[in-house]
Amino acid sequence: MRRSVIVPILATALLLFTVVPSHAWHHRGWWGPPYPYWYYRPYYYVYAPPPAVVVEQPSVYIQQDPPPPQAYWYYCSSSQAYYPNVQTCPEAWIKVPPRSP
């Protein structure tokens, strides 16, 4: 009789001691020996400085004036005169660079 009472009590105790700590470990390990998975490591925040902001000034372009077109004088050798004074020339016009006055 004594054996029939002790076996169910031991079986119940065995079930309680195996179930209760596993349930307690789910809630941060209040029961039983320390278990490595109940401890949550703290989060580490790595400080990263903000990226450097480089503000570049816009490029400055200076447009230079184009060189003046070189104007030529046109000479007619048969009439010995230059173009606006002589409108037509029987031979080809001779291109002459301008002279400074």
C-alpha positions, 0 to 999 in steps of 0.5 A, a space after each residue: 500500500 505504501 508503495 502504491 502511494 509513493 509512486 504516484 507522488 514521486 511521478 507527480 513531483 518529477 513532473 512538477 520539477 521538470 515542467 515548472 523550471 522550464 516554464 519559469 525559464 521562459 519568464 527570465 529564469 526565476 526557478 531552478 539553476 541558471 540556464 544560459 538562454 534566459 539571460 539576454 545580453 544588453 544591446 550595444 550601441 556603437 556611436 558613429 560620428 555624423 558624416 562630414 559635410 563638405 560644401 563646395 562652392 560652385 565653379 566660376 567660369 569667366 567667359 572671355 571675349 572672342 578675338 575680333 575677326 580679322 577683317 581683310 581688305 580686298 585689292 584690285 591690281 588692275 584698278 589699283 584701288 581697294 574694295 568699297 571704292 571699286 565695286 568690280 574687278 576683272 581679275 581675282 581680288 587680292 586679300 590684304 591684311 589691314 594696316 594700322 593707321 
